[in-house]
Amino acid sequence: MNNVLAIVGGVVGLVTFLGVVATYLRGSADKGTISSLESSVRALEGENKIKDEKIARLERDRQAADAKVEQLTTEVGTLRGVVTQEKAIVKLQTTLDQFRVENMAVLHLIEQGLRNDQSRS
């Protein structure tokens, strides 16, 4: 009977030892998993910071583009006014040219009339 108790005691001791080893190994694996997850979290936080900075830069670029659009819209309005003035100047120049032609014709008729008057006298 002592042999049986010795064998049972040995088996219980072996099972206990194996349980302790399994618990230790599982704990080590959990620590590795935790360490790996912590590294992943740090990497994701770094990526998140980079993306936040990129979003902030894009927002600044968008605001600068909005300001440029506003400036260009104002400039277009100014240039439209200049174009309108240019068209008015061209129209006035055309009218002036027509007036000159008509005046030249009138002056020519006046000269002919004066010549005719001189030749009659």
C-alpha positions, 0 to 999 in steps of 0.5 A, a space after each residue: 500500500 505504501 507503494 500505491 501511496 508513493 505512486 499516487 503522491 508522485 502522480 499528484 506532485 507531477 500533475 501539480 508541477 505540470 500545472 505550475 509550468 503551464 501557468 508560468 508558460 501561459 503567463 509568459 505568453 500573455 506578457 508577450 501578447 501584452 508587450 506586442 499589443 502595447 507596441 502596436 498601440 504606440 505605433 497606432 498613436 504615432 500614426 494617429 499623430 501624423 494623420 492629425 498633423 496632416 489634417 491640420 496642414 490640409 486645413 491650413 492649405 484649404 484656408 489659404 486656397 479660400 483666401 486666394 480664391 477670394 483675392 482672385 475673385 476681387 481681381 476678376 471684378 477689377 479686370 472686368 471693370 478695366 475691360 469695360 473701360 477698354 471697350 468704352 475707349 475703343 468705342 470712343 476711338 472709333 467715334 473720334 475716327 469717324 468724326 475726323 473723317 466726317 470733318 475732313 470731308 466737310 473741310 474738303 467741301 469748304 475748301 472746294 466752295 472757297 475755291 469756287 468762290 475765288 474762281 468766280 470772282 
